[in-house]
Amino acid sequence: MVEDFRRRRPVYEQLLVEVLHSLNQSELLKEVRVHSIDGRVKELGSFLEKLERKNYSDPFRQTTDLVGARVVCLFIDDLDIVREAVGVEFLILESENKVDGADDTFGYMSHHFLCQIQPGASGRRYDGLKGITFELQCRTLLMDAWANVSHYLAYKGESSVPASLRRDFNALSGLLFVADRQFQFFYQGAMEARRNAGEAVGSEGSDDLVLDLDVTSALLKQEFPDRELGNLVGVSELVEDLAAADIDQAGTLINLMRRYKSKIEADERSNPPVSSDDHETATAYTCVGMARRALQMDSTYN
């Protein structure tokens, strides 16, 4: 059995490579806020321990998680798209939904699939991989946190939890359940706030808008429509630096950027910024970069 496992392991490792490649290249998953896509091939010790517990007659066929992959997304609603992507990329043999099931109790939540490479997949890379079953788990970041902690504590279910800890166990699980949904609501609210900010900037009275991530992003894109915005982390850091300089209204920032725009563009032509990747290639300022240069140039804020 041991030698047979070692002989088969390179095939399992290649299957894992193909599974992860398919998930990472999935067009549907590009629509999802994915936290991580990872996987593993079962270790020999874990395989032998499972055989001892299960007493399989055909272990390499009956052990369906010799190859396992996992997709962890940020928000509950994204799980629907993840499930759809699994059906597109792979042949689904079994599906067990522990997220939307009828059970009213809290605890481990995930959607498990048993899959195989699509029968129609062509090419030598798939030779020897078709017909091998693998497990795929889909869950949110908070579900993954719960699964990892409970796995570390070796609790497979409520019955294995000491009676003195069961109330706390259920309360914590319920708290994460609620938090998962609140994250979804918060995300939806954040997207609505972003849309509202885009409509508000440039309208009457917009100079009085208080600067935040969304207002500042919309304002920068309005002032410099031909430039890249820069990443949202950079915008957020800019907002914090502006607040530290007592610039908290849209009108103040607009006046600052317009005051120095021509000078910054002249400096950019004579001494363009360089790429952060190779530190040699000349580039142009992003919207965030333009705002930062204006802030640096004004002695009032330095």
C-alpha positions as CSV (number, residue, x, y, z in Angstrom):
1,M,0.0,0.0,0.0
2,V,2.8,2.4,0.9
3,E,4.7,1.8,-2.3
4,D,1.6,2.0,-4.3
5,F,0.8,5.4,-2.8
6,R,4.3,6.7,-3.5
7,R,4.0,5.5,-7.1
8,R,0.7,7.3,-7.6
9,R,1.6,10.5,-5.8
10,P,3.2,12.3,-8.9
11,V,-0.1,11.8,-10.7
12,Y,-2.0,13.3,-7.8
13,E,0.4,16.2,-7.7
14,Q,-0.2,16.8,-11.4
15,L,-3.9,16.6,-11.0
16,L,-3.7,19.3,-8.2
17,V,-1.7,21.5,-10.6
18,E,-4.4,21.2,-13.2
19,V,-7.2,21.8,-10.8
20,L,-5.6,25.0,-9.4
21,H,-4.8,26.2,-12.9
22,S,-8.4,25.8,-14.0
23,L,-9.6,27.7,-10.9
24,N,-7.1,30.5,-11.3
25,Q,-8.0,30.9,-15.0
26,S,-11.8,30.7,-14.5
27,E,-13.5,33.7,-16.1
28,L,-16.4,33.4,-13.6
29,L,-14.0,33.5,-10.6
30,K,-12.6,36.8,-11.9
31,E,-16.0,38.3,-10.9
32,V,-15.6,37.2,-7.3
33,R,-13.7,38.7,-4.4
34,V,-11.5,35.6,-3.9
35,H,-9.3,35.5,-0.8
36,S,-7.4,32.4,-1.7
37,I,-7.3,29.3,-4.0
38,D,-5.1,26.5,-2.7
39,G,-4.9,22.8,-2.4
40,R,-2.9,19.8,-1.2
41,V,-2.2,16.2,-1.9
42,K,-3.0,14.0,1.1
43,E,0.1,13.0,3.1
44,L,0.9,9.3,3.4
45,G,0.4,9.2,7.2
46,S,-3.1,10.8,6.8
47,F,-4.0,8.4,4.1
48,L,-3.0,5.4,6.2
49,E,-4.8,6.7,9.2
50,K,-8.0,7.1,7.2
51,L,-7.7,3.6,5.9
52,E,-7.5,2.3,9.4
53,R,-10.7,4.2,10.4
54,K,-12.7,3.4,7.2
55,N,-11.5,-0.1,6.4
56,Y,-11.8,0.5,2.7
57,S,-11.8,-2.5,0.3
58,D,-10.6,-0.3,-2.6
59,P,-8.7,2.6,-0.9
60,F,-7.5,4.5,-3.9
61,R,-11.0,4.6,-5.4
62,Q,-12.9,5.1,-2.1
63,T,-10.6,7.8,-0.7
64,T,-12.0,10.8,-2.6
65,D,-9.9,13.5,-1.0
66,L,-6.4,12.3,-2.0
67,V,-6.4,15.6,-3.9
68,G,-8.2,18.5,-2.3
69,A,-8.6,22.1,-3.4
70,R,-10.3,25.0,-1.7
71,V,-11.7,28.4,-2.8
72,V,-12.2,31.0,-0.1
73,C,-14.1,34.1,-1.0
74,L,-14.9,37.2,1.1
75,F,-18.7,37.4,0.8
76,I,-21.5,34.9,1.1
77,D,-23.2,36.0,-2.1
78,D,-20.0,35.2,-4.0
79,L,-20.5,31.5,-3.2
80,D,-23.2,31.3,-5.8
81,I,-20.7,32.3,-8.5
82,V,-18.0,30.0,-7.1
83,R,-20.5,27.1,-7.3
84,E,-21.3,28.0,-10.9
85,A,-17.6,28.1,-11.8
86,V,-17.0,24.7,-10.3
87,G,-19.7,23.3,-12.6
88,V,-18.2,24.9,-15.6
89,E,-14.6,23.8,-15.0
90,F,-15.2,20.3,-13.7
91,L,-17.4,17.3,-13.8
92,I,-19.4,17.3,-10.5
93,L,-20.0,13.8,-9.1
94,E,-21.5,14.8,-5.7
95,S,-22.4,18.1,-4.1
96,E,-23.0,18.6,-0.3
97,N,-24.1,22.1,0.7
98,K,-23.3,22.7,4.4
99,V,-24.0,26.4,3.9
100,D,-27.6,26.6,2.8
101,G,-28.7,23.3,4.3
102,A,-31.9,22.9,6.3
103,D,-30.0,22.4,9.6
104,D,-30.7,25.2,12.0
105,T,-27.7,24.7,14.2
106,F,-24.4,26.5,13.8
107,G,-21.0,25.0,13.3
108,Y,-18.9,23.9,10.3
109,M,-20.1,25.5,7.1
110,S,-18.8,24.8,3.6
111,H,-19.9,23.6,0.2
112,H,-18.2,20.3,-0.7
113,F,-17.9,18.9,-4.2
114,L,-16.5,15.6,-5.5
115,C,-15.3,16.3,-9.0
116,Q,-13.2,15.0,-11.9
117,I,-11.5,16.6,-14.8
118,Q,-14.1,17.2,-17.6
119,P,-14.3,14.1,-19.9
120,G,-14.0,16.4,-22.9
121,A,-10.7,17.9,-21.8
122,S,-8.1,17.2,-24.5
123,G,-4.3,17.2,-24.6
124,R,-1.5,15.1,-23.3
125,R,-1.5,17.1,-20.0
126,Y,-4.7,15.4,-19.1
127,D,-3.5,11.8,-19.9
128,G,-3.8,9.7,-16.8
129,L,-5.8,12.4,-14.9
130,K,-9.3,11.8,-16.1
131,G,-11.4,9.6,-13.9
132,I,-9.5,10.5,-10.7
133,T,-11.9,12.0,-8.1
134,F,-10.8,15.0,-6.1
135,E,-12.5,17.1,-3.4
136,L,-13.2,20.8,-3.7
137,Q,-14.4,23.0,-0.9
138,C,-15.9,26.5,-1.3
139,R,-16.5,28.8,1.7
140,T,-16.1,32.3,3.0
141,L,-13.1,33.7,4.9
142,L,-15.0,33.5,8.2
143,M,-16.2,30.0,7.5
144,D,-12.6,29.1,6.8
145,A,-11.4,30.6,10.0
146,W,-14.0,28.6,12.0
147,A,-13.0,25.4,10.1
148,N,-9.3,25.9,10.8
149,V,-9.7,26.7,14.5
150,S,-12.2,23.8,15.1
151,H,-9.9,21.5,13.2
152,Y,-7.0,22.5,15.3
153,L,-9.0,21.8,18.5
154,A,-10.1,18.4,16.9
155,Y,-13.8,19.1,17.3
156,K,-15.6,17.2,14.5
157,G,-19.1,18.3,15.8
158,E,-21.0,19.5,18.9
159,S,-21.0,16.1,20.5
160,S,-17.2,16.1,20.8
161,V,-17.1,19.5,22.5
162,P,-16.9,19.3,26.4
163,A,-20.3,20.1,27.9
164,S,-18.8,23.0,29.8
165,L,-17.8,24.7,26.5
166,R,-20.8,23.9,24.4
167,R,-22.6,27.1,25.1
168,D,-19.6,29.2,24.2
169,F,-18.9,27.0,21.1
170,N,-22.4,27.6,19.8
171,A,-22.4,31.3,20.6
172,L,-19.1,31.8,18.8
173,S,-20.3,29.9,15.8
174,G,-23.5,31.9,15.7
175,L,-21.4,35.1,16.0
176,L,-19.4,34.2,13.0
177,F,-22.6,33.3,11.1
178,V,-24.0,36.8,11.8
179,A,-20.7,38.5,11.0
180,D,-20.6,36.8,7.6
181,R,-23.9,38.3,6.8
182,Q,-23.0,41.7,8.2
183,F,-19.9,41.7,6.0
184,Q,-22.2,41.1,3.0
185,F,-24.5,44.0,4.0
186,F,-21.5,46.2,4.6
187,Y,-20.1,45.4,1.2
188,Q,-23.4,46.3,-0.4
189,G,-23.5,49.5,1.5
190,A,-20.0,50.4,0.5
191,M,-20.8,49.8,-3.2
192,E,-23.9,52.1,-2.9
193,A,-21.8,54.8,-1.1
194,R,-19.3,54.6,-4.0
195,R,-22.0,55.1,-6.6
196,N,-23.5,57.9,-4.6
197,A,-20.1,59.6,-4.3
198,G,-19.6,59.5,-8.1
199,E,-23.0,61.2,-8.6
200,A,-22.4,63.8,-5.9
201,V,-18.9,65.0,-7.0
202,G,-19.3,67.8,-9.5
203,S,-22.9,68.6,-8.5
204,E,-24.0,71.8,-6.9
205,G,-22.6,72.1,-3.4
206,S,-20.0,69.3,-3.9
207,D,-17.2,71.6,-2.6
208,D,-18.6,71.0,0.9
209,L,-18.4,67.2,0.6
210,V,-16.3,65.6,3.3
211,L,-13.4,63.7,1.9
212,D,-13.4,59.9,2.3
213,L,-12.3,57.0,0.1
214,D,-15.2,57.2,-2.2
215,V,-15.5,61.0,-2.5
216,T,-11.8,61.4,-3.0
217,S,-11.6,58.7,-5.7
218,A,-14.5,60.3,-7.6
219,L,-12.9,63.7,-7.3
220,L,-9.5,62.6,-8.5
221,K,-11.0,60.9,-11.5
222,Q,-13.0,64.1,-12.3
223,E,-9.9,66.3,-12.1
224,F,-7.6,64.0,-14.0
225,P,-9.8,61.9,-16.3
226,D,-6.8,60.9,-18.5
227,R,-4.7,59.4,-15.7
228,E,-4.8,56.1,-13.8
229,L,-6.4,56.5,-10.4
230,G,-3.9,54.4,-8.5
231,N,-4.9,51.6,-6.2
232,L,-7.6,52.2,-3.5
233,V,-5.1,51.6,-0.7
234,G,-3.1,54.5,-2.0
235,V,-6.3,56.7,-2.1
236,S,-7.1,55.7,1.4
237,E,-3.6,56.6,2.6
238,L,-3.9,59.9,0.8
239,V,-7.2,60.7,2.6
240,E,-5.5,60.0,6.0
241,D,-2.6,62.3,5.0
242,L,-5.0,65.0,3.9
243,A,-6.8,64.8,7.2
244,A,-3.5,65.1,9.0
245,A,-3.0,68.4,7.0
246,D,-6.5,69.5,8.0
247,I,-7.8,69.1,4.5
248,D,-11.2,67.4,4.9
249,Q,-13.4,69.0,2.2
250,A,-13.6,68.4,-1.5
251,G,-13.3,72.1,-2.4
252,T,-10.1,72.6,-0.5
253,L,-8.5,69.6,-2.3
254,I,-9.7,70.8,-5.7
255,N,-8.3,74.3,-5.2
256,L,-5.0,72.8,-4.0
257,M,-4.6,70.5,-7.1
258,R,-5.6,73.1,-9.6
259,R,-3.2,75.6,-8.1
260,Y,-0.2,73.3,-8.8
261,K,-1.4,71.3,-11.7
262,S,0.6,73.1,-14.4
263,K,3.8,73.1,-12.3
264,I,3.4,69.4,-11.6
265,E,2.9,68.6,-15.3
266,A,6.0,70.6,-16.2
267,D,8.1,68.8,-13.6
268,E,6.7,65.5,-14.9
269,R,7.9,66.3,-18.4
270,S,11.4,67.2,-17.3
271,N,11.7,64.6,-14.6
272,P,9.1,61.9,-15.0
273,P,8.5,59.4,-12.1
274,V,9.9,55.9,-12.5
275,S,8.1,52.6,-12.4
276,S,7.9,51.1,-8.9
277,D,8.6,47.7,-10.5
278,D,12.0,48.3,-12.2
279,H,12.9,51.8,-10.9
280,E,14.1,52.7,-14.4
281,T,11.1,52.9,-16.7
282,A,9.7,56.5,-17.0
283,T,6.0,56.7,-16.2
284,A,3.4,59.3,-15.5
285,Y,1.8,60.4,-12.2
286,T,-1.4,58.7,-11.2
287,C,-4.2,60.7,-9.9
288,V,-3.0,60.0,-6.3
289,G,0.5,61.0,-7.3
290,M,-0.8,64.4,-8.7
291,A,-2.6,65.1,-5.4
292,R,0.4,64.1,-3.3
293,R,2.8,66.3,-5.4
294,A,0.4,69.3,-4.9
295,L,0.4,68.6,-1.1
296,Q,4.2,68.5,-1.1
297,M,4.5,71.8,-3.1
298,D,2.3,73.9,-0.9
299,S,4.3,75.2,2.1
300,T,1.0,75.7,4.0
301,Y,0.9,72.0,4.6
302,N,4.6,71.3,5.2
